[in-house]
């Protein structure tokens, strides 16, 4: 099975100039905690990700007002991505190695094609495969950065 068979196509996205309020609204409407950040509305090249954790750690924890900030001020710009043609097994290894629960899916030109979450994989995997994926992704080896 390949990534493009399980990914969410056409996910919500933001740009560096999107307000954090707008991103939080997207997260609420889409019931998600992560939004891909694209270069511009016209150029849909992936340049980062913004998570609910980014907003909390990089604003509230530093006593900044997120209502006065934009995505470019708090997004994560080092992004692990996968291709639509990658196998689910290879994608899982990438997620485990990088300890990420969701990965943006980009084509060869870096244009966003979709997003794949751990939950998407769990819906199709065996209980043992799901348990292994969750365990490997959840091993804590990183510390929070601001």
N, CA, C and O atoms as CSV, one atom per row, in Angstrom:
chain,resi,resn,atom,element,x,y,z
A,1,UNK,N,N,0.840,-1.179,0.000
A,1,UNK,CA,C,0.000,0.000,0.000
A,1,UNK,C,C,0.887,1.244,0.000
A,1,UNK,O,O,1.955,1.259,0.611
A,2,UNK,N,N,0.434,2.271,-0.685
A,2,UNK,CA,C,1.208,3.507,-0.806
A,2,UNK,C,C,0.566,4.650,-0.024
A,2,UNK,O,O,-0.621,4.615,0.302
A,3,UNK,N,N,1.376,5.659,0.265
A,3,UNK,CA,C,0.939,6.827,1.023
A,3,UNK,C,C,-0.303,7.461,0.400
A,3,UNK,O,O,-1.238,7.826,1.113
A,4,UNK,N,N,-0.315,7.593,-0.934
A,4,UNK,CA,C,-1.446,8.282,-1.580
A,4,UNK,C,C,-2.773,7.548,-1.420
A,4,UNK,O,O,-3.829,8.119,-1.694
A,5,UNK,N,N,-2.735,6.302,-0.985
A,5,UNK,CA,C,-3.962,5.543,-0.764
A,5,UNK,C,C,-4.589,5.835,0.596
A,5,UNK,O,O,-5.778,5.583,0.792
A,6,UNK,N,N,-3.811,6.359,1.534
A,6,UNK,CA,C,-4.305,6.622,2.888
A,6,UNK,C,C,-4.320,8.095,3.274
A,6,UNK,O,O,-5.013,8.481,4.216
A,7,UNK,N,N,-3.563,8.923,2.556
A,7,UNK,CA,C,-3.414,10.327,2.947
A,7,UNK,C,C,-4.718,11.102,2.786
A,7,UNK,O,O,-5.603,10.721,2.019
A,8,UNK,N,N,-4.805,12.183,3.522
A,8,UNK,CA,C,-5.879,13.150,3.338
A,8,UNK,C,C,-5.433,14.088,2.238
A,8,UNK,O,O,-4.435,14.795,2.380
A,9,UNK,N,N,-6.169,14.095,1.143
A,9,UNK,CA,C,-5.841,14.993,0.028
A,9,UNK,C,C,-6.407,16.374,0.312
A,9,UNK,O,O,-7.404,16.515,1.020
A,10,UNK,N,N,-5.770,17.379,-0.239
A,10,UNK,CA,C,-6.248,18.755,-0.139
A,10,UNK,C,C,-6.473,19.197,1.311
A,10,UNK,O,O,-7.567,19.650,1.648
A,11,UNK,N,N,-5.447,19.070,2.183
A,11,UNK,CA,C,-5.625,19.493,3.575
A,11,UNK,C,C,-5.660,21.014,3.707
A,11,UNK,O,O,-5.232,21.740,2.810
A,12,UNK,N,N,-6.170,21.472,4.827
A,12,UNK,CA,C,-6.114,22.902,5.133
A,12,UNK,C,C,-4.649,23.291,5.207
A,12,UNK,O,O,-3.802,22.470,5.559
A,13,UNK,N,N,-4.345,24.544,4.875
A,13,UNK,CA,C,-2.965,25.021,4.938
A,13,UNK,C,C,-2.939,26.499,5.282
A,13,UNK,O,O,-3.944,27.202,5.178
A,14,UNK,N,N,-1.767,26.948,5.692
A,14,UNK,CA,C,-1.551,28.358,6.018
A,14,UNK,C,C,-0.333,28.845,5.248
A,14,UNK,O,O,0.385,28.059,4.630
A,15,UNK,N,N,-0.116,30.141,5.294
A,15,UNK,CA,C,1.117,30.739,4.782
A,15,UNK,C,C,1.798,31.429,5.966
A,15,UNK,O,O,1.213,31.524,7.045
A,16,UNK,N,N,3.018,31.907,5.773
A,16,UNK,CA,C,3.739,32.559,6.870
A,16,UNK,C,C,3.001,33.784,7.396
A,16,UNK,O,O,3.201,34.179,8.544
A,17,UNK,N,N,2.154,34.385,6.572
A,17,UNK,CA,C,1.441,35.594,6.988
A,17,UNK,C,C,0.059,35.336,7.572
A,17,UNK,O,O,-0.639,36.283,7.937
A,18,UNK,N,N,-0.345,34.089,7.667
A,18,UNK,CA,C,-1.636,33.751,8.263
A,18,UNK,C,C,-1.559,34.033,9.767
A,18,UNK,O,O,-0.560,33.711,10.410
A,19,UNK,N,N,-2.602,34.627,10.319
A,19,UNK,CA,C,-2.602,34.909,11.759
A,19,UNK,C,C,-2.752,33.614,12.551
A,19,UNK,O,O,-3.334,32.641,12.071
A,20,UNK,N,N,-2.223,33.617,13.759
A,20,UNK,CA,C,-2.362,32.440,14.617
A,20,UNK,C,C,-3.825,32.196,14.960
A,20,UNK,O,O,-4.239,31.051,15.138
A,21,UNK,N,N,-4.603,33.256,15.054
A,21,UNK,CA,C,-6.041,33.098,15.294
A,21,UNK,C,C,-6.685,32.305,14.157
A,21,UNK,O,O,-7.470,31.389,14.402
A,22,UNK,N,N,-6.352,32.660,12.909
A,22,UNK,CA,C,-6.898,31.930,11.757
A,22,UNK,C,C,-6.479,30.465,11.772
A,22,UNK,O,O,-7.285,29.582,11.479
A,23,UNK,N,N,-5.206,30.204,12.116
A,23,UNK,CA,C,-4.711,28.828,12.168
A,23,UNK,C,C,-5.449,28.043,13.251
A,23,UNK,O,O,-5.833,26.893,13.035
A,24,UNK,N,N,-5.646,28.660,14.406
A,24,UNK,CA,C,-6.376,27.979,15.477
A,24,UNK,C,C,-7.807,27.652,15.034
A,24,UNK,O,O,-8.339,26.595,15.369
A,25,UNK,N,N,-8.418,28.563,14.285
A,25,UNK,CA,C,-9.761,28.309,13.756
A,25,UNK,C,C,-9.744,27.126,12.782
A,25,UNK,O,O,-10.644,26.286,12.802
A,26,UNK,N,N,-8.711,27.067,11.929
A,26,UNK,CA,C,-8.574,25.938,11.001
A,26,UNK,C,C,-8.457,24.625,11.775
A,26,UNK,O,O,-9.093,23.629,11.430
A,27,UNK,N,N,-7.637,24.638,12.825
A,27,UNK,CA,C,-7.444,23.435,13.634
A,27,UNK,C,C,-8.758,22.991,14.266
A,27,UNK,O,O,-9.055,21.798,14.326
A,28,UNK,N,N,-9.533,23.948,14.733
A,28,UNK,CA,C,-10.838,23.649,15.316
A,28,UNK,C,C,-11.778,23.052,14.271
A,28,UNK,O,O,-12.400,22.014,14.502
A,29,UNK,N,N,-11.876,23.719,13.119
A,29,UNK,CA,C,-12.779,23.264,12.055
A,29,UNK,C,C,-12.376,21.909,11.477
A,29,UNK,O,O,-13.235,21.089,11.151
A,30,UNK,N,N,-11.071,21.676,11.352
A,30,UNK,CA,C,-10.574,20.429,10.750
A,30,UNK,C,C,-10.345,19.332,11.789
A,30,UNK,O,O,-10.015,18.200,11.434
A,31,UNK,N,N,-10.519,19.662,13.064
A,31,UNK,CA,C,-10.274,18.737,14.162
A,31,UNK,C,C,-8.875,18.137,14.067
A,31,UNK,O,O,-8.696,16.919,14.063
A,32,UNK,N,N,-7.886,19.035,13.991
A,32,UNK,CA,C,-6.495,18.599,13.873
A,32,UNK,C,C,-5.602,19.532,14.680
A,32,UNK,O,O,-6.025,20.614,15.087
A,33,UNK,N,N,-4.380,19.109,14.903
A,33,UNK,CA,C,-3.446,19.914,15.676
A,33,UNK,C,C,-2.237,20.343,14.892
A,33,UNK,O,O,-1.242,20.788,15.464
A,34,UNK,N,N,-2.316,20.209,13.560
A,34,UNK,CA,C,-1.156,20.495,12.721
A,34,UNK,C,C,-1.622,20.988,11.354
A,34,UNK,O,O,-2.494,20.382,10.731
A,35,UNK,N,N,-1.042,22.075,10.900
A,35,UNK,CA,C,-1.402,22.655,9.606
A,35,UNK,C,C,-0.121,22.882,8.800
A,35,UNK,O,O,0.816,23.506,9.297
A,36,UNK,N,N,-0.071,22.383,7.563
A,36,UNK,CA,C,1.097,22.658,6.711
A,36,UNK,C,C,1.183,24.151,6.383
A,36,UNK,O,O,0.165,24.832,6.259
A,37,UNK,N,N,2.406,24.642,6.246
A,37,UNK,CA,C,2.642,26.047,5.881
A,37,UNK,C,C,3.248,26.057,4.481
A,37,UNK,O,O,4.270,25.422,4.222
A,38,UNK,N,N,2.593,26.791,3.589
A,38,UNK,CA,C,3.026,26.868,2.198
A,38,UNK,C,C,3.648,28.219,1.901
A,38,UNK,O,O,3.398,29.205,2.594
A,39,UNK,N,N,4.465,28.244,0.856
A,39,UNK,CA,C,5.172,29.460,0.465
A,39,UNK,C,C,4.202,30.626,0.251
A,39,UNK,O,O,4.346,31.678,0.874
A,40,UNK,N,N,3.226,30.436,-0.621
A,40,UNK,CA,C,2.179,31.441,-0.869
A,40,UNK,C,C,0.911,30.707,-1.301
A,40,UNK,O,O,0.927,29.498,-1.532
A,41,UNK,N,N,-0.168,31.445,-1.405
A,41,UNK,CA,C,-1.426,30.865,-1.915
A,41,UNK,C,C,-1.244,30.326,-3.330
A,41,UNK,O,O,-1.826,29.304,-3.693
A,42,UNK,N,N,-0.442,31.015,-4.117
A,42,UNK,CA,C,-0.239,30.617,-5.515
A,42,UNK,C,C,0.809,29.516,-5.652
A,42,UNK,O,O,0.642,28.577,-6.430
A,43,UNK,N,N,1.881,29.644,-4.890
A,43,UNK,CA,C,2.972,28.660,-4.905
A,43,UNK,C,C,2.819,27.763,-3.703
A,43,UNK,O,O,3.162,28.154,-2.588
A,44,UNK,N,N,2.321,26.592,-3.907
A,44,UNK,CA,C,1.956,25.710,-2.797
A,44,UNK,C,C,3.097,24.799,-2.335
A,44,UNK,O,O,2.873,23.653,-1.944
A,45,UNK,N,N,4.325,25.329,-2.386
A,45,UNK,CA,C,5.473,24.570,-1.903
A,45,UNK,C,C,5.494,24.577,-0.383
A,45,UNK,O,O,5.322,25.622,0.244
A,46,UNK,N,N,5.702,23.421,0.198
A,46,UNK,CA,C,5.741,23.269,1.647
A,46,UNK,C,C,7.011,23.916,2.200
A,46,UNK,O,O,8.114,23.630,1.733
A,47,UNK,N,N,6.848,24.791,3.199
A,47,UNK,CA,C,8.018,25.416,3.828
A,47,UNK,C,C,8.049,25.199,5.335
A,47,UNK,O,O,9.030,25.548,5.991
A,48,UNK,N,N,6.984,24.628,5.888
A,48,UNK,CA,C,6.958,24.401,7.334
A,48,UNK,C,C,5.663,23.763,7.783
A,48,UNK,O,O,4.798,23.410,6.982
A,49,UNK,N,N,5.562,23.628,9.099
A,49,UNK,CA,C,4.352,23.124,9.737
A,49,UNK,C,C,4.110,23.974,10.974
A,49,UNK,O,O,5.049,24.456,11.607
A,50,UNK,N,N,2.841,24.149,11.307
A,50,UNK,CA,C,2.484,24.825,12.547
A,50,UNK,C,C,1.584,23.886,13.332
A,50,UNK,O,O,0.597,23.366,12.813
A,51,UNK,N,N,1.943,23.681,14.588
A,51,UNK,CA,C,1.169,22.779,15.434
A,51,UNK,C,C,0.567,23.551,16.600
A,51,UNK,O,O,0.980,24.668,16.911
A,52,UNK,N,N,-0.414,22.932,17.233
A,52,UNK,CA,C,-0.984,23.542,18.429
A,52,UNK,C,C,0.099,23.680,19.503
A,52,UNK,O,O,0.075,24.616,20.303
A,53,UNK,N,N,1.033,22.755,19.512
A,53,UNK,CA,C,2.143,22.818,20.462
A,53,UNK,C,C,3.075,23.993,20.140
A,53,UNK,O,O,3.543,24.670,21.056
A,54,UNK,N,N,3.352,24.245,18.855
A,54,UNK,CA,C,4.162,25.408,18.471
A,54,UNK,C,C,3.542,26.683,19.030
A,54,UNK,O,O,4.235,27.539,19.581
A,55,UNK,N,N,2.237,26.793,18.880
A,55,UNK,CA,C,1.541,27.996,19.338
A,55,UNK,C,C,1.672,28.134,20.850
A,55,UNK,O,O,1.962,29.219,21.354
A,56,UNK,N,N,1.463,27.052,21.564
A,56,UNK,CA,C,1.523,27.098,23.023
A,56,UNK,C,C,2.931,27.375,23.530
A,56,UNK,O,O,3.134,28.273,24.347
A,57,UNK,N,N,3.901,26.609,23.047
A,57,UNK,CA,C,5.272,26.714,23.559
A,57,UNK,C,C,5.946,28.017,23.134
A,57,UNK,O,O,6.682,28.617,23.917
A,58,UNK,N,N,5.703,28.452,21.914
A,58,UNK,CA,C,6.434,29.619,21.396
A,58,UNK,C,C,5.716,30.946,21.603
A,58,UNK,O,O,6.239,32.001,21.242
A,59,UNK,N,N,4.524,30.895,22.181
A,59,UNK,CA,C,3.831,32.155,22.482
A,59,UNK,C,C,3.448,32.202,23.951
A,59,UNK,O,O,4.056,32.938,24.729
A,60,UNK,N,N,2.469,31.440,24.328
A,60,UNK,CA,C,1.925,31.500,25.682
A,60,UNK,C,C,3.013,31.241,26.727
A,60,UNK,O,O,3.093,31.959,27.724
A,61,UNK,N,N,3.838,30.238,26.513
A,61,UNK,CA,C,4.895,29.914,27.474
A,61,UNK,C,C,5.915,31.045,27.614
A,61,UNK,O,O,6.625,31.120,28.616
A,62,UNK,N,N,5.988,31.917,26.619
A,62,UNK,CA,C,6.916,33.062,26.657
A,62,UNK,C,C,6.177,34.378,26.899
A,62,UNK,O,O,6.708,35.463,26.660
A,63,UNK,N,N,4.945,34.253,27.376
A,63,UNK,CA,C,4.125,35.412,27.721
A,63,UNK,C,C,3.895,36.353,26.540
A,63,UNK,O,O,3.825,37.571,26.708
A,64,UNK,N,N,3.778,35.774,25.340
A,64,UNK,CA,C,3.459,36.563,24.147
A,64,UNK,C,C,1.988,36.383,23.836
A,64,UNK,O,O,1.393,35.368,24.198
A,65,UNK,N,N,1.411,37.338,23.182
A,65,UNK,CA,C,-0.006,37.273,22.827
A,65,UNK,C,C,-0.157,36.651,21.443
A,65,UNK,O,O,0.185,37.294,20.450
A,66,UNK,N,N,-0.659,35.415,21.347
A,66,UNK,CA,C,-0.790,34.767,20.051
A,66,UNK,C,C,-1.772,35.482,19.120
A,66,UNK,O,O,-1.721,35.295,17.904
A,67,UNK,N,N,-2.658,36.294,19.682
A,67,UNK,CA,C,-3.621,37.012,18.840
A,67,UNK,C,C,-2.969,38.131,18.042
A,67,UNK,O,O,-3.575,38.676,17.119
A,68,UNK,N,N,-1.733,38.473,18.396
A,68,UNK,CA,C,-0.999,39.523,17.685
A,68,UNK,C,C,0.132,38.955,16.842
A,68,UNK,O,O,1.025,39.695,16.429
A,69,UNK,N,N,0.108,37.651,16.579
A,69,UNK,CA,C,1.238,37.011,15.902
A,69,UNK,C,C,0.784,36.280,14.640
A,69,UNK,O,O,-0.397,35.986,14.455
A,70,UNK,N,N,1.765,35.997,13.776
A,70,UNK,CA,C,1.496,35.271,12.538
A,70,UNK,C,C,2.279,33.950,12.545
A,70,UNK,O,O,3.198,33.752,13.339
A,71,UNK,N,N,1.890,33.078,11.651
A,71,UNK,CA,C,2.477,31.747,11.546
A,71,UNK,C,C,3.993,31.789,11.420
A,71,UNK,O,O,4.688,31.012,12.075
A,72,UNK,N,N,4.513,32.683,10.589
A,72,UNK,CA,C,5.947,32.758,10.354
A,72,UNK,C,C,6.772,32.994,11.608
A,72,UNK,O,O,7.971,32.716,11.616
A,73,UNK,N,N,6.158,33.498,12.660
A,73,UNK,CA,C,6.875,33.773,13.904
A,73,UNK,C,C,7.031,32.537,14.792
A,73,UNK,O,O,7.888,32.525,15.675
A,74,UNK,N,N,6.232,31.514,14.577
A,74,UNK,CA,C,6.266,30.371,15.493
A,74,UNK,C,C,6.300,29.001,14.821
A,74,UNK,O,O,6.415,27.987,15.509
A,75,UNK,N,N,6.204,28.949,13.514
A,75,UNK,CA,C,6.142,27.662,12.816
A,75,UNK,C,C,7.459,26.893,12.936
A,75,UNK,O,O,8.510,27.458,13.238
A,76,UNK,N,N,7.363,25.612,12.693
A,76,UNK,CA,C,8.542,24.763,12.604
A,76,UNK,C,C,8.930,24.716,11.139
A,76,UNK,O,O,8.116,24.351,10.291
A,77,UNK,N,N,10.181,25.085,10.830
A,77,UNK,CA,C,10.561,25.132,9.417
A,77,UNK,C,C,11.412,23.952,8.968
A,77,UNK,O,O,11.720,23.831,7.783
A,78,UNK,N,N,11.791,23.090,9.885
A,78,UNK,CA,C,12.494,21.869,9.477
A,78,UNK,C,C,11.448,20.750,9.458
A,78,UNK,O,O,11.056,20.224,10.499
A,79,UNK,N,N,11.014,20.408,8.256
A,79,UNK,CA,C,9.886,19.502,8.101
A,79,UNK,C,C,10.310,18.197,7.439
A,79,UNK,O,O,11.029,18.190,6.441
A,80,UNK,N,N,9.852,17.112,8.012
A,80,UNK,CA,C,10.028,15.799,7.414
A,80,UNK,C,C,8.805,15.572,6.537
A,80,UNK,O,O,7.674,15.728,6.996
A,81,UNK,N,N,9.024,15.205,5.278
A,81,UNK,CA,C,7.896,14.940,4.384
A,81,UNK,C,C,8.112,13.613,3.672
A,81,UNK,O,O,9.206,13.048,3.691
A,82,UNK,N,N,7.059,13.136,3.053
A,82,UNK,CA,C,7.120,11.886,2.293
A,82,UNK,C,C,6.494,12.125,0.927
A,82,UNK,O,O,5.833,13.138,0.698
A,83,UNK,N,N,6.713,11.173,0.022
A,83,UNK,CA,C,6.135,11.296,-1.320
A,83,UNK,C,C,4.859,10.455,-1.416
A,83,UNK,O,O,4.687,9.499,-0.660
A,84,UNK,N,N,3.974,10.808,-2.336
A,84,UNK,CA,C,2.732,10.052,-2.487
A,84,UNK,C,C,2.955,8.597,-2.882
A,84,UNK,O,O,2.131,7.736,-2.575
A,85,UNK,N,N,4.055,8.322,-3.554
A,85,UNK,CA,C,4.333,6.970,-4.042
A,85,UNK,C,C,5.112,6.111,-3.041
A,85,UNK,O,O,5.357,4.933,-3.298
A,86,UNK,N,N,5.498,6.686,-1.916
A,86,UNK,CA,C,6.242,5.937,-0.906
A,86,UNK,C,C,5.352,4.851,-0.314
A,86,UNK,O,O,4.147,5.046,-0.157
A,87,UNK,N,N,5.943,3.717,0.012
A,87,UNK,CA,C,5.167,2.650,0.640
A,87,UNK,C,C,4.812,3.056,2.069
A,87,UNK,O,O,5.520,3.850,2.690
A,88,UNK,N,N,3.716,2.509,2.583
A,88,UNK,CA,C,3.310,2.790,3.954
A,88,UNK,C,C,4.381,2.287,4.924
A,88,UNK,O,O,4.650,2.936,5.934
A,89,UNK,N,N,4.988,1.147,4.631
A,89,UNK,CA,C,6.054,0.627,5.498
A,89,UNK,C,C,7.209,1.619,5.608
A,89,UNK,O,O,7.693,1.901,6.704
A,90,UNK,N,N,7.645,2.143,4.468
A,90,UNK,CA,C,8.741,3.110,4.463
A,90,UNK,C,C,8.324,4.395,5.177
A,90,UNK,O,O,9.113,4.985,5.915
A,91,UNK,N,N,7.090,4.823,4.955
A,91,UNK,CA,C,6.566,6.017,5.622
A,91,UNK,C,C,6.564,5.822,7.137
A,91,UNK,O,O,6.956,6.724,7.878
A,92,UNK,N,N,6.127,4.655,7.601
A,92,UNK,CA,C,6.121,4.366,9.044
A,92,UNK,C,C,7.528,4.433,9.617
A,92,UNK,O,O,7.734,4.965,10.708
A,93,UNK,N,N,8.490,3.897,8.888
A,93,UNK,CA,C,9.882,3.956,9.351
A,93,UNK,C,C,10.356,5.399,9.465
A,93,UNK,O,O,11.060,5.757,10.410
A,94,UNK,N,N,9.967,6.224,8.499
A,94,UNK,CA,C,10.321,7.646,8.523
A,94,UNK,C,C,9.680,8.334,9.728
A,94,UNK,O,O,10.333,9.119,10.416
A,95,UNK,N,N,8.415,8.044,9.979
A,95,UNK,CA,C,7.705,8.640,11.112
A,95,UNK,C,C,8.337,8.195,12.430
A,95,UNK,O,O,8.531,9.005,13.337
A,96,UNK,N,N,8.654,6.916,12.528
A,96,UNK,CA,C,9.269,6.383,13.745
A,96,UNK,C,C,10.638,7.008,13.981
A,96,UNK,O,O,10.942,7.459,15.085
A,97,UNK,N,N,11.457,7.032,12.943
A,97,UNK,CA,C,12.812,7.583,13.055
A,97,UNK,C,C,12.790,9.040,13.509
A,97,UNK,O,O,13.627,9.461,14.308
A,98,UNK,N,N,11.831,9.804,12.996
A,98,UNK,CA,C,11.756,11.234,13.302
A,98,UNK,C,C,10.763,11.561,14.411
A,98,UNK,O,O,10.580,12.725,14.766
A,99,UNK,N,N,10.130,10.537,14.949
A,99,UNK,CA,C,9.153,10.679,16.021
A,99,UNK,C,C,8.094,11.739,15.720
A,99,UNK,O,O,7.865,12.655,16.510
A,100,UNK,N,N,7.461,11.592,14.571
A,100,UNK,CA,C,6.375,12.491,14.194
A,100,UNK,C,C,5.098,11.684,13.986
A,100,UNK,O,O,5.134,10.552,13.503
A,101,UNK,N,N,3.991,12.276,14.352
A,101,UNK,CA,C,2.703,11.602,14.257
A,101,UNK,C,C,1.969,11.883,12.944
A,101,UNK,O,O,1.004,11.204,12.595
A,102,UNK,N,N,2.450,12.896,12.231
A,102,UNK,CA,C,1.851,13.239,10.930
A,102,UNK,C,C,2.945,13.742,10.014
A,102,UNK,O,O,3.906,14.377,10.450
A,103,UNK,N,N,2.780,13.448,8.740
A,103,UNK,CA,C,3.768,13.921,7.772
A,103,UNK,C,C,3.047,14.526,6.576
A,103,UNK,O,O,2.063,13.971,6.086
A,104,UNK,N,N,3.545,15.668,6.110
A,104,UNK,CA,C,3.004,16.213,4.874
A,104,UNK,C,C,3.488,15.358,3.703
A,104,UNK,O,O,4.573,14.777,3.736
A,105,UNK,N,N,2.662,15.303,2.684
A,105,UNK,CA,C,2.978,14.535,1.478
A,105,UNK,C,C,3.200,15.538,0.362
A,105,UNK,O,O,2.320,16.342,0.054
A,106,UNK,N,N,4.387,15.489,-0.249
A,106,UNK,CA,C,4.735,16.440,-1.304
A,106,UNK,C,C,5.195,15.695,-2.548
A,106,UNK,O,O,5.714,14.581,-2.472
A,107,UNK,N,N,4.990,16.342,-3.706
A,107,UNK,CA,C,5.469,15.745,-4.955
A,107,UNK,C,C,6.950,16.085,-5.142
A,107,UNK,O,O,7.566,16.700,-4.272
A,108,UNK,N,N,7.507,15.685,-6.269
A,108,UNK,CA,C,8.939,15.903,-6.535
A,108,UNK,C,C,9.329,17.380,-6.551
A,108,UNK,O,O,10.491,17.716,-6.323
A,109,UNK,N,N,8.371,18.259,-6.818
A,109,UNK,CA,C,8.648,19.694,-6.856
A,109,UNK,C,C,8.453,20.356,-5.487
A,109,UNK,O,O,8.650,21.564,-5.353
A,110,UNK,N,N,8.065,19.568,-4.463
A,110,UNK,CA,C,7.851,20.124,-3.133
A,110,UNK,C,C,6.466,20.707,-2.918
A,110,UNK,O,O,6.226,21.392,-1.924
A,111,UNK,N,N,5.548,20.436,-3.848
A,111,UNK,CA,C,4.184,20.963,-3.754
A,111,UNK,C,C,3.344,20.027,-2.888
A,111,UNK,O,O,3.359,18.811,-3.079
A,112,UNK,N,N,2.620,20.600,-1.945
A,112,UNK,CA,C,1.792,19.827,-1.030
A,112,UNK,C,C,0.720,19.043,-1.783
A,112,UNK,O,O,-0.024,19.597,-2.592
A,113,UNK,N,N,0.657,17.741,-1.500
A,113,UNK,CA,C,-0.346,16.865,-2.098
A,113,UNK,C,C,-1.346,16.356,-1.065
A,113,UNK,O,O,-2.476,16.008,-1.407
A,114,UNK,N,N,-0.930,16.315,0.189
A,114,UNK,CA,C,-1.796,15.792,1.241
A,114,UNK,C,C,-1.060,15.720,2.563
A,114,UNK,O,O,0.029,16.272,2.720
A,115,UNK,N,N,-1.673,15.032,3.504
A,115,UNK,CA,C,-1.065,14.821,4.809
A,115,UNK,C,C,-1.452,13.430,5.276
A,115,UNK,O,O,-2.572,12.976,5.041
A,116,UNK,N,N,-0.529,12.762,5.936
A,116,UNK,CA,C,-0.785,11.418,6.439
A,116,UNK,C,C,-0.534,11.417,7.941
A,116,UNK,O,O,0.535,11.815,8.403
A,117,UNK,N,N,-1.522,10.969,8.690
A,117,UNK,CA,C,-1.423,10.931,10.147
A,117,UNK,C,C,-1.305,9.495,10.631
A,117,UNK,O,O,-1.701,8.548,9.952
A,118,UNK,N,N,-0.758,9.371,11.802
A,118,UNK,CA,C,-0.657,8.073,12.455
A,118,UNK,C,C,-2.037,7.408,12.496
A,118,UNK,O,O,-2.144,6.199,12.291
A,119,UNK,N,N,-3.080,8.178,12.756
A,119,UNK,CA,C,-4.440,7.638,12.823
A,119,UNK,C,C,-4.893,7.063,11.481
A,119,UNK,O,O,-5.618,6.069,11.447
A,120,UNK,N,N,-4.469,7.686,10.367
A,120,UNK,CA,C,-4.827,7.168,9.043
A,120,UNK,C,C,-4.251,5.772,8.846
A,120,UNK,O,O,-4.908,4.883,8.303
A,121,UNK,N,N,-3.020,5.597,9.294
A,121,UNK,CA,C,-2.357,4.306,9.163
A,121,UNK,C,C,-3.007,3.284,10.097
A,121,UNK,O,O,-3.225,2.134,9.715
A,122,UNK,N,N,-3.311,3.709,11.317
A,122,UNK,CA,C,-3.906,2.804,12.304
A,122,UNK,C,C,-5.237,2.225,11.832
A,122,UNK,O,O,-5.579,1.095,12.182
A,123,UNK,N,N,-5.981,2.980,11.051
A,123,UNK,CA,C,-7.278,2.491,10.564
A,123,UNK,C,C,-7.123,1.298,9.619
A,123,UNK,O,O,-8.055,0.508,9.467
A,124,UNK,N,N,-5.956,1.159,8.985
A,124,UNK,CA,C,-5.731,0.073,8.024
A,124,UNK,C,C,-4.778,-1.005,8.529
A,124,UNK,O,O,-4.747,-2.108,7.984
A,125,UNK,N,N,-4.004,-0.696,9.561
A,125,UNK,CA,C,-2.981,-1.631,10.047
A,125,UNK,C,C,-3.584,-2.637,11.024
A,125,UNK,O,O,-4.696,-2.456,11.519
A,126,UNK,N,N,-2.838,-3.682,11.286
A,126,UNK,CA,C,-3.244,-4.647,12.300
A,126,UNK,C,C,-3.035,-4.011,13.672
A,126,UNK,O,O,-2.275,-3.050,13.790
A,127,UNK,N,N,-3.692,-4.528,14.708
A,127,UNK,CA,C,-3.473,-3.979,16.057
A,127,UNK,C,C,-2.001,-4.030,16.479
A,127,UNK,O,O,-1.518,-3.101,17.126
A,128,UNK,N,N,-1.290,-5.087,16.127
A,128,UNK,CA,C,0.125,-5.192,16.488
A,128,UNK,C,C,0.961,-4.131,15.773
A,128,UNK,O,O,1.844,-3.523,16.379
A,129,UNK,N,N,0.686,-3.907,14.482
A,129,UNK,CA,C,1.420,-2.887,13.721
A,129,UNK,C,C,1.145,-1.495,14.294
A,129,UNK,O,O,2.051,-0.670,14.410
A,130,UNK,N,N,-0.114,-1.250,14.647
A,130,UNK,CA,C,-0.485,0.045,15.220
A,130,UNK,C,C,0.221,0.264,16.551
A,130,UNK,O,O,0.745,1.348,16.808
A,131,UNK,N,N,0.237,-0.758,17.394
A,131,UNK,CA,C,0.900,-0.647,18.695
A,131,UNK,C,C,2.387,-0.353,18.527
A,131,UNK,O,O,2.941,0.476,19.249
A,132,UNK,N,N,3.024,-1.014,17.595
A,132,UNK,CA,C,4.455,-0.802,17.354
A,132,UNK,C,C,4.713,0.623,16.854
A,132,UNK,O,O,5.650,1.281,17.306
A,133,UNK,N,N,3.879,1.098,15.921
A,133,UNK,CA,C,4.025,2.453,15.388
A,133,UNK,C,C,3.873,3.488,16.494
A,133,UNK,O,O,4.694,4.397,16.615
A,134,UNK,N,N,2.826,3.353,17.302
A,134,UNK,CA,C,2.583,4.305,18.384
A,134,UNK,C,C,3.746,4.282,19.375
A,134,UNK,O,O,4.216,5.337,19.800
A,135,UNK,N,N,4.209,3.096,19.743
A,135,UNK,CA,C,5.319,2.968,20.688
A,135,UNK,C,C,6.583,3.639,20.153
A,135,UNK,O,O,7.226,4.419,20.856
A,136,UNK,N,N,6.932,3.330,18.905
A,136,UNK,CA,C,8.172,3.862,18.336
A,136,UNK,C,C,8.128,5.367,18.132
A,136,UNK,O,O,9.141,6.045,18.308
A,137,UNK,N,N,6.984,5.892,17.770
A,137,UNK,CA,C,6.870,7.338,17.585
A,137,UNK,C,C,6.900,8.067,18.921
A,137,UNK,O,O,7.383,9.197,19.007
A,138,UNK,N,N,6.383,7.420,19.966
A,138,UNK,CA,C,6.201,8.080,21.258
A,138,UNK,C,C,7.411,8.050,22.169
A,138,UNK,O,O,7.400,8.715,23.205
A,139,UNK,N,N,8.453,7.309,21.829
A,139,UNK,CA,C,9.642,7.265,22.675
A,139,UNK,C,C,10.223,8.670,22.765
A,139,UNK,O,O,10.546,9.284,21.748
A,140,UNK,N,N,10.352,9.172,23.981
A,140,UNK,CA,C,10.812,10.551,24.178
A,140,UNK,C,C,12.334,10.631,24.175
A,140,UNK,O,O,13.009,10.086,25.049
A,141,UNK,N,N,12.859,11.334,23.155
A,141,UNK,CA,C,14.306,11.579,23.112
A,141,UNK,C,C,14.611,13.041,22.872
A,141,UNK,O,O,15.773,13.447,22.895
A,142,UNK,N,N,13.582,13.835,22.644
A,142,UNK,CA,C,13.777,15.261,22.365
A,142,UNK,C,C,13.274,16.090,23.516
A,142,UNK,O,O,12.465,15.634,24.324
A,143,UNK,N,N,13.756,17.302,23.585
A,143,UNK,CA,C,13.255,18.259,24.567
A,143,UNK,C,C,12.569,19.385,23.804
A,143,UNK,O,O,12.850,19.626,22.630
A,144,UNK,N,N,11.681,20.055,24.487
A,144,UNK,CA,C,10.952,21.157,23.853
A,144,UNK,C,C,11.911,22.291,23.529
A,144,UNK,O,O,12.832,22.584,24.290
A,145,UNK,N,N,11.677,22.918,22.391
A,145,UNK,CA,C,12.491,24.082,22.024
A,145,UNK,C,C,11.601,25.280,21.821
A,145,UNK,O,O,10.416,25.149,21.516
A,146,UNK,N,N,12.167,26.421,21.989
A,146,UNK,CA,C,11.364,27.627,21.845
A,146,UNK,C,C,11.967,28.539,20.826
A,146,UNK,O,O,11.429,29.615,20.565
